[in-house]
Amino acid sequence: MIINYSELAVKELINEVLQAYASQNPGTCKCERCKNDIMALALNNLPPKYVVTDIGRVYTKAVFDQVGGKAQVIAALTSAIQRVRQHPRH
C-alpha cells in the first residue's frame, strides 16, 4: 500500500495544533468541516512524502522528526487554521 507520510503527520498533529491555536484565539472553529479544510490547505502546502513499506514509514518518521519536518507541518497547519478562521465555509 502506498502512503503519503505528510498526510499521516497532518492527521496526527491537527487536533493538538488546533487546540493550542484555539486556546490563544477564542472563536476558532473546530468542527469537522473546518478541520478538513485546514488539513487540505496544509497538505497542499507540504511536499508529499510517499512510502510503501512499514520500514519506509519508520525511516521517514525518523528523518521527519530529526530534520524539522514536524515544525514544517505545524507551520502549514497554523497558516491553514488562520486562513480557515478568516473564511469559514460553514
Secondary structure, 3 states (H helix, E strand, C coil): CCEEHHHHHHHHHHHHHHHHHHHHCCCCCCCHHHHHHHHHHHHHCCCCCEECCHHHHHHHHHHHHHCCHHHHHHHHHHHHHHHHHHCCCC
